[in-house]
Amino acid sequence: MDPELEAFIPLFPPADLIDPVNDRKLLAELAAGVPPPDIADMAVEDRVVPGAPDVPVRIYLPRQASGAIVWLHGGGYVMGDVDSEHPWAGRLADRAGAVVLSVNFRLAPEHRFPAALDDAYAVLAWAAEHAAELGVDPGRIAVGGHSAGGGLAAALALRARDQQGPPICFQLLNQPSLDDRMDTWSARNFTDTPWSYRDKVARSWRHYLGDAEATPYAAPARATDLSGLPPAYMATAEFDPIRDEAITYALRLLRVGVSVELHQWPGTFHGSQAILSAEVSQRQIAELSAVLRRALAE
């Protein structure tokens, strides 16, 4: 473990997903302690995207944006909202120079799959239709997210490909949750790692799926055909039960001709980039922003 990160492990709340309502409060408190982003030079708007139901979205509009990204927060499909994601969405908009549409998708277990994906897809379609209003080229719209949000972003790319939906130029996948089967080495062996561990991930999937069988739109690792998907950036944390499924997904994308940048961050754990004082966290955040800026400029 990176020593700068290890010192903060006792400060992380348990958030074991046994009590989703209480865990949402814990995540909100944790997010409130993260230094706010610099958004002085951009407009930030809370909007509602029409849908069934309507989808709340927070839009970050930096000056002279190079493109846009539909951004999905983490939280195991159970926790998180646009407020808890504000430190990260704002930083991404500022440093990447991109319009960020942070989606307040419905949470499990009250709203199981495919509610969150439907919400995200509605925002993607709205962003493509309103690209001129956002000040971006409709061909310069990416998808991305952390953890469960990264899994939703990967599922968005699959659904848009299969349904001939809005074009997606890039996938920014940070520690994505992709496989409900949990049969990788990291999923079997990381049973007591900080913040995320095997049992917690299993609870996340149970909340999200209920009794339903997972499809590729719920668990993208189940997709048998990954060809024709947008280029991707994949980041993984070393001490993370979902590490290996993300690495495998990246390699599968490569093997069908999808351009992929894969970065495995040594000494990190799931969500450890919230510890902003750590040098490795600063590198992670800087790289996510630089990758997105580059992808939207191409």
N, C-alpha and C positions, 0 to 999 in steps of 0.2 A: 504494500500500500504506500502511496505517496505520503511522506510524513506530514506535509502541509495539510493534506486532507484528513489523515488519520486523527489529528488533534480535534477535529470538529465532529467526529462520529457520535460522541455522547450527546451532542446538542440536537441531533435529528429526532423528531417525534416518532413514535412507533408506527402509526398509520398502517395497521396490519390488514385493513379492509374487512375486518370482522363487523365493524359498525360504520357503514359508509357515511352516515350523517355526521358523526363525530370526527371521522377522518377528514372530511371536507373542511371542518373548522381548523383542524391541525395544519392542513396544507395551506389554508388561507393565512394562518398566523406565521407559518414559515416564510411564505412569499412576502408578507408584509415587512419582514426583517431584511429583505434583499434591497440594497441601495437602488433607488429609482433610476431609470434610463434618462439620457439627455434628449428631451423631445422639444426643446425650446424653438427649434427651427422647423417644426412641422405641425400640420393640423392633425388633430385626433378627433374622430367622430364616432359616436355610438349610433349605429343604424340598425334597421330591421330589414332583412331580406325576405321578401314575400315567399311563402311556401305553405306546406300543409303539415305541421304548423309553420308560422313565421320563425325565422332564425335570427337571433340577435348577433351582431357582429361589431367589433371595434376595428375601425380602419385608421391606419397610420399613413399619413400622406406627406412624405418628405418632398422638398423642392426638387424638381427635375429628376423624377424617379426613372430608373432604367427599365422597370418592369414591375410586376406584382407577384405576390405569393399568397396563396390560401394556406393559412397557418393553423395547425391543430395542436392544442395543448396536451400535455401529459396528465397522468393521474389514474392510470389503470382503467380507463373508461368509466370510472366511478367518481373521481375527484376532479377539481379544477374548474376554472371559468376564465373569462377575459380579464378579471381583476388579478387572479393569481398568476396569470400569464403575462401581465403587463410588463414586468421587468425584462422579460426575454423578447417579447414582440416589439417593444419599443427600441431595445438595443439593436435588434435585427434590422428594423426600418432605418435607424440612424446610420448604422455602420455599413449596411449593404446598399443604401440609397434606393430602397425598394418600397413600394406600397405594400403594406402588410395588412391582410384581412384576417384578424384573429377571430375564430369562430367559437361562439358560445353554444356548442352542440349539446343535445340532451344526454343526460348521464344515466348509466345503469346503477342499480338494478331496476329503478323505476321505469326506465326506457331502455329496453334491451336492443341488441342488433336486430334490424339495420337502422335504428333511429339516428344514431350518431353519423353514420355514413350518409344517410339521406340528407341530413342537415348540411354536411360538408359539401355534398354534391350540388345542393341548391345554391350554396354560396359560390362554388366554382362556376356554375352556369350563369349566375348573376354577374360575377366579375367579368366573364367573357362578353356578356351582353352590354355591360356598362364600362368597358375598357376606356372609351373616350372620356367619359366623365371622371374616371380615375386618373386620366392623363397618361395612359400606357398603351402600348401596342397589344392587341388581343392575342398575338402570337408570342408574347413575352410574359406568360402567366405560368408560374411554377406552383407546386404543392409541397408541403413539408410539415414537419412536426417532431416533437419529442415523444419517446416512449409509446404509449397508446396512440398519441397523435401521429407519430411516425408510421404506425401500423395503418391508421386511417388514411394517411397520405398515400401509402403504397396501394391500399385498396381503391382509393380514388383513381389512381392511374390505371389500374386494371379495369375498373368500371367504365371510365371514359374511353379506353381503347375498345372495349367490347361493344359498347353502345354507340360508338361513333359520336361521342360527346365532345365537349369543348377541348380544343387542343391544349396539351400540357407540355411545356418546353423543358421541364426539369423536375426531379424529385430530390428534396433535401431531407434525408432520413437520419435523424439523430437518435441512436439507441432504440430503434423501433421494435415494437411488440408485433411479431409476425406469425407465431405458430402456437396454437393451443395444445398441441400434442406433447410438448415439453419432454422430448426424448433425446435432446442433445446432451453432450458431456457437461456443458455449463449448467443446463437446467437440472440435471441429475445431481450435480455435485455442489452447487452453490446454495446451500440450505440455510446459511446464517450470515450472508453478506450484508453490508449496511444498506439500509433503505429498501432494497428489493432483494427478495430471496424466493426460493422455490414455492413455498406454501402461499406466499402473498401473490405471486404471479398466478398460481392455480385459482385462488379466490377471485382474482380479477376476471379471469376467463369465465368462471361460473356466474359471476354477476352479469357479465356482458351477454353470454349465450343462453343462460338458463338451461332448459332441457333441449334446446335446438342443436342440431348438428352443424358444425362449423362448415362454411363454404369458403372459397377463396376470397370473397369480398369481406368476410369476417376475419379470416386468418390467411393473409396473402401467400404464406409459404405453402399452402395447399394447392395453389394454382399449378397446373401442369404445363402451361405455356406462358413463358415470360417474354416472348419475342414481341417486338414492336412497341415496347414501353419506352418512356422518355429516359434520357441520361440521368444518372443518379450519383449522389454523394451519400456514402454510408459511413456513419461513425459508431463505434462500439466502445464500451468500457470494459476494462480487463476483468474486474470482479463483479460480474453481472450475469444472472442466470439466463438472460435472453441474448447474451453475446453471440453464441455460436449460430443461432438461427439467423441472425442478421448477416454474419459473415457468409454463411451458406447461401443466403438469398443473393448477396452481392456477387458471389462466384457464379451462381446460376444465371444471373443477368449477363455477366461477361460471356458466358459460354454460348449465349444466343445472340451475341453481337451488340448488346446494349453497353454503351460507354459508362464505366463506373470508376469513381474514386473511392477507395476504401481506406479508412484510417482507424486503426485500433489504438486507443489511448492507454498506455501502460500506467499501472498504479492507481487507476481511477475506479470508482464504483458508480452504479446507476444513479444519475441525478447529482453527482458530486460537483458539477460545474456551478451549482448554486453557491458554492463556497468561492466567492469572487476573489478573495485575497490570495488564493493559491495560484502559483504561476501556471500550472497546467490548465486550470480553469480559464485563465485569461487567454491562453493559446487556443483552447477549444472554441471559445466564443468568437475570437478574432477570425479563426479559420472558417467557421460556419458563415460568418458575414462575408468574408472575402470570396468564398466559393459561390455564394448566391450572387454577389455583385458580378462576378466573372460570368456566371451562367446566363444571367439576364442581359449581359452586354454583348454576347456572342450572336 
